[in-house]
């Protein structure tokens, strides 16, 4: 009986709340609707504040309330975790009001929302690139911001995600090895492995995956040398030797040193025994 009474009270409260919101939606007084939008926002009822503000902010254009209403609309979508829409409205705010009261926050939250929406490395990274671009712009506009360190940390995290995506491609090319369906010649996957790893090291020189990029590059070059025609063996084995010294200088205690040492020794042996 007591439980039924509680359900009844909840139903009454829900009906009352919905009734209030419907009345607000129909209220012709724009200022009263705006006050309710602010009230709903402060209560964390972001879908309601967003619904009201979608109409209000266009009417308020050119008035003293235009700036705040647009920012609250962006924050409402942010609170709903609709980060794409929030980012669009934040961007609309800071382009419309570049020196506005909330310009710094708008730039930061626009970028941060895209960061939160950044997908798994296996998926398309369009939003990751957008987030990186917006964080870079934020630091350019606000180099003394108290949020600068956090922005730098997130920026590096996003770059590491892109580096990981490149590493996944490097691993895939290497594992495909001699599988020639995508190439009209043997070794094409190894060549793509080397090129992708080299480009990634250039783009992300401080990545934690740098050592693994180097490892796969050397390993692919070594396997390519093994299957090369005689006139190309010398150059490719010598390339492995050169890469070994580069790796050793950078990672003298590297986790791949044993494997690379073996490739170096075998390459050196091939060069010596076959007068390459």
Secondary structure, 3 states (H helix, E strand, C coil): CHHHHHHHHHHHHHHHHHHHHHHHHHCCCHHHHHHHHHHHHHCCCHHHHHHHHHHHHHHCCCCCCHHHHHHHHHHHHHHCCCHHHHHHHHHHHHHHCCCCCCHHHHHHHHHHHHHHHCCCCCCCCHHHHHHHHHHHHHHHHCCCCCCHHHHHHHHHHHHHHHHHHHHHHHHHHHHHCCCCCCCCCCCHHHHHHHHHHHHHHHHCCCCCCHHHHHHHHHHHHHHHHHCCCHHHHHHHHHHHHHHHHHHHHHCCCCCCHHHHHHHHHHHHHHHHHCCC
